[in-house]
């Protein structure tokens, strides 16, 4: 799951203007993916032009002109932060959509060790019939979990089938045989590899 990087911490006023122009161009080019930017692109363009004017005045201006430039800088930066939040919400972890929205993808530190096995695997009351709802705990930096199921008691010859690869710590398996017994386990996954399986949970489909 990709994370958005605003990329504004080291920008001066001129750099922030260039950033605003880039975000404006990207959101305009990908309007189908980002139909309702907030704040609007018109508002962004207005603030960009006002900062440009403040930059020009500050070249030969006094203290008040420089203060006006700083104020306009903060206003435009705040607006870009709001747009970054909008893009992040629309992208929902999609790296390409983050780039299409005019922002950068944050580089994540790659873990060098295998994750710990998920713990506290339990069955909750499902929201639908013929289902088992699972929930478990895992390490904070784990991005994916593989949910496995068996229709036979794994104490004999195990026959595990992967039924989901998800980022959340909760999952509902549907379309099961009502009142039948199933066995489940969960494996944590990161770039270093897979964890040991969780303890096996036996549950009856509702």
N, CA, C and O of each residue as an XYZ file, in Angstrom:
824
protein
N       0.846     -1.195      0.000
C       0.000      0.000      0.000
C       0.876      1.239      0.000
O       1.633      1.458      0.946
N       0.789      2.045     -1.036
C       1.626      3.231     -1.174
C       1.111      4.368     -0.303
O      -0.092      4.518     -0.091
N       2.052      5.164      0.197
C       1.726      6.332      1.005
C       2.119      7.594      0.263
O       3.147      7.627     -0.414
N       1.302      8.636      0.387
C       1.557      9.897     -0.301
C       2.608     10.716      0.429
O       2.598     10.799      1.658
N       3.511     11.318     -0.327
C       4.493     12.265      0.197
C       4.172     13.637     -0.366
O       4.123     13.810     -1.584
N       3.952     14.621      0.508
C       3.587     15.962      0.042
C       4.722     16.614     -0.727
O       4.480     17.267     -1.742
N       5.957     16.449     -0.265
C       7.108     16.983     -0.988
C       7.209     18.487     -0.971
O       7.604     19.086     -1.971
N       6.855     19.127      0.159
C       6.890     20.590      0.227
C       7.768     21.129      1.339
O       7.913     22.344      1.467
N       8.358     20.262      2.147
C       9.051     20.719      3.350
C      10.246     21.616      3.058
O      10.578     22.475      3.875
N      10.905     21.436      1.902
C      12.115     22.209      1.597
C      11.909     23.212      0.466
O      12.882     23.747     -0.067
N      10.672     23.470      0.097
C      10.404     24.369     -1.025
C      10.384     25.829     -0.573
O       9.785     26.165      0.449
N      11.049     26.692     -1.348
C      10.900     28.127     -1.123
C       9.648     28.609     -1.847
O       8.896     27.794     -2.381
N       9.419     29.891     -1.874
C       8.191     30.419     -2.462
C       8.082     30.074     -3.941
O       7.025     29.662     -4.421
N       9.187     30.247     -4.655
C       9.165     29.939     -6.093
C       8.932     28.446     -6.324
O       8.220     28.054     -7.247
N       9.544     27.620     -5.470
C       9.347     26.181     -5.585
C       7.916     25.780     -5.296
O       7.381     24.861     -5.916
N       7.295     26.476     -4.343
C       5.903     26.164     -4.018
C       4.976     26.533     -5.176
O       4.000     25.834     -5.448
N       5.286     27.624     -5.847
C       4.505     28.000     -7.038
C       4.605     26.907     -8.095
O       3.604     26.510     -8.691
N       5.838     26.421     -8.322
C       6.028     25.352     -9.306
C       5.271     24.089     -8.896
O       4.703     23.397     -9.741
N       5.266     23.795     -7.592
C       4.527     22.629     -7.097
C       3.032     22.802     -7.355
O       2.364     21.860     -7.782
N       2.511     23.984     -7.101
C       1.087     24.249     -7.330
C       0.734     24.098     -8.801
O      -0.322     23.566     -9.143
N       1.623     24.568     -9.670
C       1.373     24.443    -11.117
C       1.369     22.980    -11.541
O       0.558     22.569    -12.371
N       2.277     22.198    -10.968
C       2.337     20.766    -11.302
C       1.084     20.038    -10.826
O       0.496     19.256    -11.573
N       0.678     20.292     -9.594
C      -0.520     19.631     -9.051
C      -1.744     20.025     -9.878
O      -2.580     19.183    -10.204
N      -1.838     21.317    -10.215
C      -2.961     21.806    -11.038
C      -2.989     21.077    -12.375
O      -4.045     20.624    -12.817
N      -1.820     20.962    -13.026
C      -1.758     20.304    -14.340
C      -2.132     18.829    -14.244
O      -2.858     18.311    -15.093
N      -1.638     18.156    -13.213
C      -1.915     16.727    -13.062
C      -3.390     16.469    -12.761
O      -3.997     15.570    -13.343
N      -3.959     17.248    -11.865
C      -5.373     17.045    -11.533
C      -6.282     17.400    -12.706
O      -7.351     16.812    -12.873
N      -5.857     18.353    -13.506
C      -6.628     18.702    -14.710
C      -6.543     17.579    -15.737
O      -7.542     17.221    -16.360
N      -5.341     17.024    -15.909
C      -5.150     15.947    -16.886
C      -5.846     14.662    -16.476
O      -6.180     13.836    -17.326
N      -6.067     14.488    -15.177
C      -6.696     13.255    -14.681
C      -7.998     13.590    -13.945
O      -8.285     13.070    -12.867
N      -8.762     14.470    -14.567
C     -10.010     14.920    -13.947
C     -11.004     13.787    -13.743
O     -11.819     13.837    -12.822
N     -10.947     12.772    -14.585
C     -11.884     11.642    -14.436
C     -11.631     10.901    -13.131
O     -12.567     10.429    -12.485
N     -10.356     10.801    -12.746
C     -10.019     10.114    -11.497
C     -10.197     11.019    -10.282
O     -10.440     10.540     -9.174
N     -10.075     12.341    -10.497
C     -10.179     13.305     -9.398
C     -11.222     14.367     -9.757
O     -10.874     15.509    -10.058
N     -12.498     13.983     -9.721
C     -13.544     14.877    -10.234
C     -13.892     16.058     -9.319
O     -14.398     17.071     -9.802
N     -13.638     15.951     -8.029
C     -14.072     17.012     -7.100
C     -12.940     17.430     -6.169
O     -13.042     17.235     -4.958
N     -11.858     18.002     -6.709
C     -10.759     18.411     -5.833
C     -11.204     19.460     -4.820
O     -12.001     20.347     -5.125
N     -10.676     19.337     -3.627
C     -11.018     20.265     -2.549
C      -9.758     20.676     -1.818
O      -9.086     19.848     -1.203
N      -9.438     21.976     -1.891
C     -10.135     23.090     -2.539
C     -10.116     22.968     -4.069
O      -9.434     22.109     -4.628
N     -10.862     23.829     -4.717
C     -10.983     23.749     -6.165
C      -9.694     24.192     -6.849
O      -8.870     24.893     -6.260
N      -9.536     23.775     -8.091
C      -8.347     24.170     -8.843
C      -8.366     25.663     -9.156
O      -7.313     26.288     -9.287
N      -9.547     26.226     -9.274
C      -9.645     27.671     -9.493
C      -9.113     28.431     -8.277
O      -8.404     29.427     -8.414
N      -9.468     27.946     -7.091
C      -8.974     28.578     -5.868
C      -7.461     28.418     -5.752
O      -6.764     29.339     -5.327
N      -6.957     27.241     -6.134
C      -5.517     27.016     -6.115
C      -4.799     27.974     -7.053
O      -3.757     28.526     -6.700
N      -5.345     28.174     -8.234
C      -4.733     29.060     -9.216
C      -4.719     30.496     -8.714
O      -3.751     31.227     -8.920
N      -5.804     30.892     -8.052
C      -5.876     32.254     -7.510
C      -4.800     32.479     -6.457
O      -4.118     33.504     -6.478
N      -4.642     31.535     -5.540
C      -3.634     31.674     -4.489
C      -2.220     31.641     -5.065
O      -1.331     32.332     -4.567
N      -2.011     30.850     -6.099
C      -0.700     30.799     -6.749
C      -0.351     32.150     -7.346
O       0.768     32.635     -7.180
N      -1.320     32.769     -8.053
C      -1.081     34.075     -8.665
C      -0.832     35.141     -7.606
O      -0.013     36.035     -7.815
N      -1.519     35.061     -6.481
C      -1.315     36.036     -5.406
C       0.060     35.879     -4.778
O       0.683     36.869     -4.394
N       0.544     34.637     -4.669
C       1.893     34.447     -4.154
C       2.921     34.974     -5.153
O       3.912     35.580     -4.746
N       2.710     34.759     -6.438
C       3.615     35.292     -7.455
C       3.696     36.813     -7.366
O       4.777     37.392     -7.467
N       2.547     37.454     -7.177
C       2.525     38.912     -7.045
C       3.270     39.352     -5.791
O       3.988     40.352     -5.807
N       3.096     38.600     -4.699
C       3.768     38.940     -3.447
C       5.278     38.757     -3.575
O       6.049     39.522     -2.996
N       5.702     37.739     -4.336
C       7.132     37.525     -4.572
C       7.729     38.716     -5.313
O       8.814     39.189     -4.973
N       7.022     39.192     -6.320
C       7.511     40.332     -7.106
C       7.601     41.591     -6.247
O       8.574     42.339     -6.349
N       6.616     41.827     -5.419
C       6.620     43.021     -4.568
C       7.725     42.957     -3.523
O       8.290     43.983     -3.145
N       8.033     41.740     -3.057
C       9.036     41.591     -2.005
C      10.454     41.834     -2.514
O      11.366     42.036     -1.713
N      10.656     41.819     -3.838
C      11.995     42.024     -4.389
C      12.541     43.397     -4.039
O      13.727     43.541     -3.743
N      11.681     44.406     -4.073
C      12.115     45.774     -3.770
C      11.340     46.363     -2.603
O      11.452     47.554     -2.314
N      10.553     45.526     -1.931
C       9.702     46.014     -0.851
C      10.365     45.968      0.509
O      11.475     45.459      0.665
N       9.668     46.505      1.483
C      10.171     46.517      2.842
C       9.657     45.338      3.640
O       9.313     44.289      3.096
N       9.615     45.543      4.954
C       9.226     44.462      5.858
C       7.800     43.995      5.606
O       7.528     42.796      5.649
N       6.894     44.917      5.344
C       5.488     44.540      5.129
C       5.319     43.696      3.871
O       4.477     42.798      3.831
N       6.119     43.984      2.843
C       6.031     43.208      1.605
C       6.535     41.789      1.827
O       5.966     40.835      1.294
N       7.590     41.646      2.604
C       8.112     40.315      2.902
C       7.137     39.515      3.784
O       7.000     38.300      3.639
N       6.463     40.232      4.705
C       5.472     39.560      5.537
C       4.285     39.095      4.705
O       3.747     38.011      4.927
N       3.882     39.920      3.747
C       2.784     39.526      2.855
C       3.167     38.295      2.041
O       2.335     37.422      1.796
N       4.428     38.231      1.624
C       4.915     37.063      0.879
C       4.847     35.808      1.741
O       4.420     34.747      1.286
N       5.279     35.949      3.006
C       5.236     34.794      3.910
C       3.804     34.336      4.157
O       3.529     33.138      4.227
N       2.902     35.290      4.289
C       1.492     34.948      4.518
C       0.910     34.203      3.321
O       0.205     33.207      3.482
N       1.211     34.693      2.123
C       0.701     34.036      0.915
C       1.334     32.658      0.733
O       0.690     31.730      0.245
N       2.590     32.537      1.127
C       3.266     31.238      1.073
C       2.545     30.234      1.957
O       2.271     29.112      1.533
N       2.234     30.640      3.194
C       1.555     29.736      4.129
C       0.163     29.364      3.624
O      -0.275     28.224      3.779
N      -0.526     30.324      3.024
C      -1.877     30.051      2.522
C      -1.844     29.027      1.390
O      -2.639     28.087      1.372
N      -0.919     29.212      0.445
C      -0.832     28.274     -0.676
C      -0.384     26.898     -0.201
O      -0.877     25.881     -0.688
N       0.543     26.863      0.742
C       1.009     25.585      1.262
C      -0.111     24.836      1.966
O      -0.236     23.621      1.820
N      -0.931     25.563      2.736
C      -2.068     24.946      3.407
C      -3.057     24.379      2.392
O      -3.624     23.307      2.601
N      -3.258     25.099      1.302
C      -4.179     24.637      0.264
C      -3.643     23.368     -0.399
O      -4.408     22.444     -0.675
N      -2.348     23.318     -0.654
C      -1.756     22.123     -1.256
C      -1.819     20.932     -0.302
O      -1.979     19.795     -0.747
N      -1.698     21.175      0.995
C      -1.835     20.098      1.975
C      -3.251     19.520      1.943
O      -3.435     18.308      2.058
N      -4.244     20.386      1.786
C      -5.621     19.907      1.685
C      -5.821     19.072      0.422
O      -6.500     18.046      0.446
N      -5.229     19.520     -0.671
C      -5.325     18.749     -1.912
C      -4.584     17.421     -1.789
O      -5.020     16.414     -2.345
N      -3.470     17.414     -1.066
C      -2.745     16.163     -0.836
C      -3.623     15.168     -0.081
O      -3.626     13.975     -0.387
N      -4.361     15.660      0.897
C      -5.265     14.780      1.644
C      -6.369     14.247      0.741
O      -6.738     13.076      0.831
N      -6.898     15.107     -0.133
C      -7.928     14.679     -1.083
C      -7.388     13.595     -2.017
O      -8.041     12.574     -2.233
N      -6.186     13.822     -2.572
C      -5.581     12.849     -3.487
C      -5.332     11.523     -2.766
O      -5.587     10.454     -3.321
N      -4.835     11.595     -1.536
C      -4.570     10.376     -0.765
C      -5.846      9.581     -0.533
O      -5.839      8.354     -0.621
N      -6.935     10.270     -0.239
C      -8.218      9.588     -0.012
C      -8.732      8.932     -1.284
O      -9.241      7.812     -1.243
N      -8.603      9.620     -2.411
C      -9.061      9.050     -3.680
C      -8.160      7.885     -4.094
O      -8.646      6.849     -4.548
N      -6.851      8.059     -3.935
C      -5.906      7.035     -4.372
C      -6.020      5.767     -3.541
O      -5.850      4.666     -4.064
N      -6.305      5.909     -2.255
C      -6.480      4.751     -1.370
C      -5.324      3.752     -1.491
O      -5.532      2.544     -1.600
N      -4.102      4.292     -1.470
C      -2.934      3.423     -1.503
C      -2.412      3.061     -2.877
O      -1.418      2.342     -2.983
N      -3.061      3.544     -3.946
C      -2.633      3.250     -5.306
C      -1.507      4.221     -5.697
O      -1.739      5.425     -5.808
N      -0.305      3.704     -5.904
C       0.856      4.551     -6.182
C       0.673      5.372     -7.456
O       1.029      6.550     -7.485
N       0.125      4.765     -8.506
C      -0.031      5.482     -9.762
C      -1.020      6.631     -9.630
O      -0.811      7.696    -10.210
N      -2.087      6.427     -8.877
C      -3.051      7.507     -8.679
C      -2.443      8.652     -7.881
O      -2.755      9.815     -8.139
N      -1.586      8.345     -6.922
C      -0.906      9.402     -6.171
C      -0.065     10.250     -7.116
O      -0.080     11.478     -7.031
N       0.672      9.597     -8.018
C       1.490     10.315     -8.994
C       0.608     11.098     -9.954
O       0.914     12.244    -10.284
N      -0.482     10.492    -10.405
C      -1.413     11.187    -11.305
C      -1.999     12.428    -10.644
O      -2.342     13.393    -11.327
N      -2.114     12.408     -9.326
C      -2.656     13.552     -8.600
C      -1.646     14.655     -8.342
O      -1.981     15.674     -7.740
N      -0.398     14.460     -8.797
C       0.584     15.521     -8.685
C       1.504     15.433     -7.486
O       2.282     16.353     -7.237
N       1.430     14.345     -6.738
C       2.261     14.204     -5.546
C       3.211     13.018     -5.694
O       3.161     12.284     -6.681
N       4.069     12.846     -4.704
C       5.072     11.792     -4.740
C       4.640     10.625     -3.867
O       3.774     10.757     -3.003
N       5.266      9.481     -4.116
C       5.028      8.290     -3.301
C       6.149      8.190     -2.277
O       7.330      8.237     -2.619
N       5.760      8.054     -1.026
C       6.745      7.978      0.046
C       7.498      6.649     -0.017
O       6.896      5.583     -0.144
N       8.805      6.736      0.072
C       9.628      5.535      0.090
C       9.552      4.911      1.485
O       9.830      5.574      2.484
N       9.177      3.645      1.542
C       9.059      2.956      2.820
C      10.328      2.168      3.117
O      10.919      1.543      2.235
N      10.721      2.216      4.362
C      11.858      1.401      4.780
C      11.470     -0.076      4.680
O      10.445     -0.502      5.211
N      12.298     -0.832      4.002
C      11.997     -2.244      3.799
C      12.420     -3.053      5.022
O      13.577     -2.992      5.439
N      11.501     -3.796      5.588
C      11.881     -4.604      6.744
C      12.877     -5.685      6.354
O      12.802     -6.265      5.271
N      13.809     -5.942      7.261
C      14.842     -6.938      6.987
C      14.580     -8.240      7.721
O      15.346     -9.196      7.591
N      13.506     -8.283      8.489
C      13.198     -9.508      9.222
C      11.776     -9.955      8.920
O      10.922     -9.153      8.543
N      11.544    -11.219      9.089
C      10.201    -11.758      8.868
C       9.258    -11.243      9.950
O       9.671    -11.054     11.094
N       8.001    -11.017      9.598
C       7.045    -10.559     10.611
C       6.701    -11.662     11.598
O       6.868    -12.848     11.316
N       6.221    -11.246     12.753
C       5.760    -12.220     13.726
C       4.422    -12.805     13.317
O       3.663    -12.178     12.578
N       4.139    -13.985     13.787
C       2.861    -14.632     13.459
C       1.701    -13.846     14.045
O       1.807    -13.357     15.170
N       0.595    -13.709     13.318
C      -0.591    -13.064     13.873
C      -1.064    -13.774     15.147
O      -0.872    -14.980     15.304
N      -1.674    -13.022     16.037
C      -2.126    -13.573     17.314
C      -3.610    -13.279     17.527
O      -4.228    -12.516     16.784
N      -4.151    -13.900     18.552
C      -5.543    -13.651     18.970
C      -6.550    -13.853     17.842
O      -7.514    -13.095     17.734
N      -6.342    -14.853     17.009
C      -7.300    -15.162     15.947
C      -8.593    -15.655     16.582
O      -8.587    -16.598     17.373
N      -9.714    -15.003     16.225
C     -11.002    -15.391     16.794
C     -12.110    -15.220     15.767
O     -11.966    -14.489     14.787
N     -13.216    -15.909     16.011
C     -14.386    -15.823     15.131
C     -15.419    -14.906     15.775
O     -15.752    -15.053     16.952
N     -15.922    -13.955     14.984
C     -16.953    -13.034     15.440
C     -18.273    -13.380     14.769
O     -18.308    -14.176     13.831
N     -19.343    -12.792     15.241
C     -20.651    -13.012     14.619
C     -20.673    -12.347     13.252
O     -20.506    -11.130     13.170
N     -20.871    -13.098     12.178
C     -20.841    -12.498     10.838
C     -22.089    -11.669     10.562
O     -23.127    -11.839     11.202
N     -21.958    -10.760      9.585
C     -23.082     -9.897      9.208
C     -24.013    -10.570      8.205
O     -25.116    -10.083      7.956
N     -23.570    -11.691      7.627
C     -24.371    -12.396      6.625
C     -24.417    -13.880      6.981
O     -23.630    -14.365      7.793
N     -25.353    -14.584      6.358
C     -25.477    -16.023      6.601
C     -24.424    -16.790      5.818
O     -23.818    -16.266      4.883
N     -24.213    -18.049      6.216
C     -23.268    -18.954      5.558
C     -21.868    -18.349      5.507
O     -21.213    -18.351      4.465
N     -21.426    -17.835      6.646
C     -20.147    -17.135      6.673
C     -19.454    -17.315      8.018
O     -20.076    -17.688      9.013
N     -18.156    -17.043      8.024
C     -17.358    -16.963      9.240
C     -16.590    -15.651      9.180
O     -15.911    -15.365      8.193
N     -16.698    -14.863     10.227
C     -15.996    -13.581     10.299
C     -14.798    -13.733     11.233
O     -14.950    -14.126     12.390
N     -13.610    -13.419     10.724
C     -12.378    -13.585     11.489
C     -11.792    -12.228     11.873
O     -11.973    -11.232     11.173
N     -11.093    -12.216     12.991
C     -10.377    -11.026     13.428
C      -9.120    -11.480     14.155
O      -9.127    -12.516     14.820
N      -8.036    -10.708     14.033
C      -6.774    -11.094     14.660
C      -5.943     -9.841     14.932
O      -6.321     -8.731     14.554
N      -4.814    -10.041     15.590
C      -3.877     -8.955     15.861
C      -2.565     -9.238     15.150
O      -2.185    -10.393     14.954
N      -1.870     -8.158     14.762
C      -0.590     -8.309     14.076
C       0.297     -7.116     14.313
O      -0.137     -6.116     14.885
N       1.532     -7.211     13.879
C       2.487     -6.125     14.043
C       2.069     -4.907     13.215
O       1.454     -5.047     12.158
N       2.408     -3.711     13.706
C       1.968     -2.469     13.059
C       2.500     -2.312     11.641
O       1.806     -1.770     10.781
N       3.719     -2.775     11.383
C       4.330     -2.543     10.074
C       3.965     -3.596      9.033
O       4.404     -3.506      7.887
N       3.173     -4.590      9.413
C       2.744     -5.604      8.454
C       1.663     -5.018      7.550
O       0.679     -4.458      8.032
N       1.851     -5.149      6.241
C       0.914     -4.573      5.285
C      -0.113     -5.577      4.755
O      -1.216     -5.184      4.374
N       0.232     -6.861      4.728
C      -0.673     -7.841      4.142
C      -0.800     -9.066      5.034
O       0.118     -9.439      5.764
N      -1.980     -9.675      4.944
C      -2.238    -10.929      5.660
C      -2.861    -11.917      4.691
O      -3.752    -11.574      3.913
N      -2.380    -13.138      4.752
C      -2.954    -14.213      3.944
C      -3.839    -15.075      4.848
O      -3.376    -15.640      5.839
N      -5.109    -15.162      4.487
C      -6.068    -15.962      5.248
C      -6.180    -17.329      4.575
O      -6.434    -17.414      3.373
N      -5.990    -18.387      5.343
C      -6.061    -19.743      4.816
C      -7.169    -20.530      5.507
O      -7.476    -20.310      6.679
N      -7.760    -21.451      4.752
C      -8.884    -22.234      5.260
C      -8.689    -23.706      4.912
O      -8.107    -24.046      3.882
N      -9.187    -24.569      5.789
C      -9.187    -26.006      5.515
C     -10.564    -26.563      5.859
O     -11.191    -26.154      6.836
N     -11.016    -27.497      5.042
C     -12.293    -28.149      5.323
C     -12.099    -29.447      6.099
O     -13.059    -30.137      6.441
N     -10.821    -29.763      6.371
C     -10.503    -30.982      7.116
C      -9.671    -30.630      8.339
O      -8.936    -29.643      8.328
N      -9.779    -31.404      9.356
C      -9.015    -31.192     10.572
C      -7.515    -31.219     10.235
O      -7.009    -32.253      9.800
N      -6.794    -30.096     10.429
C      -5.385    -30.050     10.041
C      -4.464    -30.846     10.952
O      -3.262    -30.926     10.695
N      -5.007    -31.436     12.015
C      -4.166    -32.272     12.866
C      -3.745    -33.548     12.132
O      -2.785    -34.213     12.521
N      -4.479    -33.878     11.065
C      -4.100    -35.006     10.215
C      -3.241    -34.497      9.082
O      -2.228    -33.840      9.322
N      -3.623    -34.786      7.858
C      -2.901    -34.269      6.694
C      -3.475    -32.900      6.337
O      -4.623    -32.810      5.904
N      -2.686    -31.825      6.513
C      -3.241    -30.478      6.286
C      -3.516    -30.205      4.817
O      -2.722    -30.567      3.949
N      -4.638    -29.569      4.546
C      -4.998    -29.162      3.193
C      -5.451    -27.702      3.249
O      -6.645    -27.404      3.243
N      -4.486    -26.817      3.303
C      -4.803    -25.393      3.433
C      -4.994    -24.744      2.065
O      -4.240    -24.997      1.125
N      -6.024    -23.901      1.979
C      -6.313    -23.136      0.770
C      -6.312    -21.651      1.111
O      -6.955    -21.235      2.075
N      -5.599    -20.857      0.332
C      -5.597    -19.408      0.541
C      -6.913    -18.823      0.035
O      -7.287    -19.036     -1.119
N      -7.613    -18.089      0.896
C      -8.910    -17.516      0.512
C      -8.878    -15.997      0.408
O      -9.819    -15.395     -0.109
N      -7.802    -15.363      0.895
C      -7.728    -13.903      0.815
C      -6.310    -13.436      1.094
O      -5.573    -14.059      1.859
N      -5.938    -12.317      0.455
C      -4.707    -11.591      0.750
C      -5.117    -10.137      0.945
O      -5.425     -9.441     -0.022
N      -5.122     -9.678      2.191
C      -5.729     -8.394      2.527
C      -4.804     -7.577      3.424
O      -3.832     -8.091      3.977
N      -5.132     -6.290      3.553
C      -4.336     -5.404      4.404
C      -4.961     -5.225      5.780
O      -4.274     -4.825      6.721
N      -6.257     -5.515      5.913
C      -6.926     -5.329      7.191
C      -6.732     -6.549      8.091
O      -6.313     -7.614      7.638
N      -7.046     -6.372      9.371
C      -6.914     -7.460     10.341
C      -8.289     -8.072     10.648
O      -8.577     -8.491     11.769
N      -9.101     -8.102      9.624
C     -10.440     -8.676      9.777
C     -10.912     -9.125      8.401
O     -10.660     -8.451      7.402
N     -11.595    -10.266      8.350
C     -12.059    -10.759      7.054
C     -13.228    -11.712      7.255
O     -13.262    -12.474      8.221
N     -14.192    -11.659      6.328
C     -15.352    -12.536      6.373
C     -15.314    -13.493      5.190
O     -15.280    -13.065      4.036
N     -15.321    -14.780      5.480
C     -15.368    -15.802      4.434
C     -16.833    -16.162      4.211
O     -17.532    -16.526      5.157
N     -17.297    -16.064      2.981
C     -18.711    -16.260      2.669
C     -18.923    -17.500      1.817
O     -17.977    -18.167      1.398
N     -20.208    -17.787      1.573
C     -20.630    -18.912      0.728
C     -20.134    -20.256      1.272
O     -19.732    -21.137      0.511
N     -20.170    -20.393      2.584
C     -19.786    -21.657      3.217
C     -21.017    -22.529      3.431
O     -22.147    -22.044      3.362
N     -20.797    -23.805      3.689
C     -21.900    -24.704      3.997
C     -22.395    -24.421      5.414
O     -21.614    -24.468      6.364
N     -23.666    -24.131      5.559
C     -24.173    -23.802      6.903
C     -23.980    -24.945      7.887
O     -24.176    -26.116      7.560
N     -23.590    -24.571      9.104
C     -23.408    -25.490     10.240
C     -22.234    -26.450     10.049
O     -22.059    -27.374     10.843
N     -21.430    -26.243      9.006
C     -20.262    -27.087      8.792
C     -19.064    -26.500      9.530
O     -18.993    -25.292      9.753
N     -18.125    -27.362      9.907
C     -16.931    -26.933     10.608
C     -15.820    -26.603      9.615
O     -15.632    -27.299      8.617
N     -15.098    -25.541      9.904
C     -13.965    -25.126      9.083
C     -12.802    -24.770     10.008
O     -12.994    -24.437     11.177
N     -11.601    -24.848      9.458
C     -10.399    -24.486     10.217
C      -9.706    -23.334      9.491
O      -9.630    -23.314      8.263
N      -9.203    -22.377     10.272
C      -8.595    -21.177      9.693
C      -7.256    -20.871     10.356
O      -7.016    -21.218     11.512
N      -6.399    -20.214      9.590
C      -5.166    -19.660     10.129
C      -4.782    -18.447      9.285
O      -5.258    -18.295      8.160
N      -3.926    -17.587      9.825
C      -3.539    -16.346      9.143
C      -2.022    -16.236      9.153
O      -1.368    -16.556     10.145
N      -1.474    -15.780      8.034
C      -0.030    -15.584      7.884
C       0.235    -14.116      7.542
O      -0.397    -13.559      6.645
N       1.166    -13.499      8.257
C       1.558    -12.122      7.960
C       2.603    -12.110      6.850
O       3.440    -13.008      6.760
N       2.544    -11.070      6.000
C       3.452    -10.998      4.859
C       4.078     -9.602      4.785
O       3.368     -8.600      4.864
N       5.397     -9.536      4.636
C       6.063     -8.289      4.273
C       7.093     -8.587      3.188
O       7.162     -9.714      2.698
N       7.896     -7.591      2.806
C       8.807     -7.800      1.673
C       9.899     -8.810      1.995
O      10.524     -9.366      1.091
N      10.128     -9.046      3.282
C      11.137    -10.036      3.667
C      10.615    -11.460      3.551
O      11.400    -12.407      3.499
N       9.291    -11.618      3.511
C       8.715    -12.956      3.386
C       7.497    -13.148      4.261
O       6.844    -12.180      4.650
N       7.188    -14.403      4.574
C       5.995    -14.750      5.329
C       6.345    -15.144      6.764
O       7.417    -15.682      7.043
N       5.402    -14.858      7.662
C       5.565    -15.263      9.053
C       5.175    -16.727      9.232
O       4.676    -17.368      8.307
N       5.401    -17.227     10.396
C       4.820    -18.511     10.754
C       3.307    -18.342     10.823
O       2.833    -17.230     11.057
N       2.540    -19.403     10.630
C       1.079    -19.284     10.728
C       0.632    -18.970     12.154
O       1.316    -19.287     13.127
N      -0.516    -18.348     12.243
C      -1.139    -18.149     13.543
C      -1.605    -19.493     14.104
O      -1.550    -20.509     13.411
N      -2.054    -19.498     15.338
C      -2.701    -20.688     15.862
C      -3.938    -20.991     15.015
O      -4.575    -20.079     14.490
N      -4.266    -22.248     14.889
C      -5.428    -22.659     14.085
C      -6.710    -22.399     14.868
O      -6.794    -22.671     16.066
N      -7.694    -21.870     14.171
C      -9.017    -21.613     14.762
C     -10.036    -22.515     14.089
O     -10.076    -22.590     12.861
N     -10.853    -23.196     14.865
C     -11.953    -23.987     14.340
C     -13.242    -23.211     14.549
O     -13.515    -22.732     15.649
N     -14.039    -23.088     13.485
C     -15.275    -22.308     13.583
C     -16.341    -22.945     12.721
O     -16.049    -23.587     11.712
N     -17.596    -22.758     13.139
C     -18.750    -23.288     12.407
C     -19.385    -22.160     11.615
O     -19.584    -21.066     12.143
N     -19.705    -22.416     10.355
C     -20.362    -21.414      9.523
C     -21.744    -21.112     10.056
O     -22.490    -22.026     10.406
N     -22.090    -19.845     10.122
C     -23.403    -19.428     10.644
C     -24.472    -19.681      9.616
O     -25.645    -19.398      9.862
